[in-house]
């Protein structure tokens, strides 16, 4: 379990430590624990997912026929302005816009809109802080080419998905994430010394 100093660090600092593990050669299954702790920390420090409940209500109103698409999009824009800018809030509302885009192409609104939005927003947070940076920051340092980066990214998505879903389920019940803690690790953790002594593939 992280010590008190961990909880005083900013989300950016916590995710940077995950980046260092990538460069030290940690595979996706060993990044899962640090990533889920970083996600939980990011949600807790960012006030959870502001606007999640209201965004889910808008989707439910679309599903019930109480709102049309144009009104729903306008309400999401007003909600975004009301909750104020933050990465967490922006990604939660963008998740709702994504659902509406799918609805416009014939998909249905998820039965549990709040949970569905939490899952999408949590995945988006991991993308924003880690996976979306793979090709930008790690090609030439850890990966030889973009194909390797995409393969690593896909491996991480598969490995992280169970933890993201568990964290999202908690946030769906408590959108403020005040008491959120990362789920227990699922695989044995190797020491930092072992990770740092792994050779990094040549670029």
LINBEL-V939913 format. One line per field, one symbol per residue. ss: DSSP state (~ for helix, > for strand, _ for the rest). psi: psi as a letter, one per 40 degrees, with the letter a starting at -180 (. if undefined). Layout:
ss=???
psi=???
This chain:
ss=___~~~~~__~~~~~~~~~~~~~____~~~~~~~~~~~~~~~~~~______~~~~~~~~~~~~_____~~~~~~~~~~~~~~~___~~~~~~~~~~~~~~~~~~________~~~~~~~~~~~~~~~~~_~~~~~~~~>___>__~~~~~~~~~~~~~~~~~~~~~~~~~~~~__________________~~~~~_______
psi=hiadddeeiidddddddddddddeehiddeeddddddddddddddefbgheddddddddddddeediiddddddddddddddeihiddddddddddddddddddeeiihidgddddddddddddddddecdeeddddeheddididdddddddddddddddddddddddddddgddfdehiiiiieiihiidddddehihii.
